[in-house]
Amino acid sequence: MHFRHITISGEPGSGKSSVGRELARIYGMDIVSTGALQRELAVRWAYQLWMSTRELNLISRLIRV
């Protein structure tokens, strides 16, 4: 089986999602948004730890690797 992966990075508002959607349309690929994934994980962690996402975000700034 042959897999293709395309990674797009850039500054906020630089058009990454627009380019990704167009490439997905042209090549028949799926899109995985790491930003959406990170936000979903943050919400789940906050729920499990009984924290607001704001509190979780403040803690994450202290433990960056």
QUIHUUR-V941695 format. One record per pair of residues at least 24 apart in sequence whose C-alpha atoms are under 7 Angstrom apart, sorted by the first residue. I is the first residue (numbers start at 1). J is the second residue. D is the distance in whole Angstrom. If there is no record, write none. Layout:
# QUIHUUR-V941695
i = (I | I)
j = (J | J)
d = (D | D)
This chain:
# QUIHUUR-V941695
none
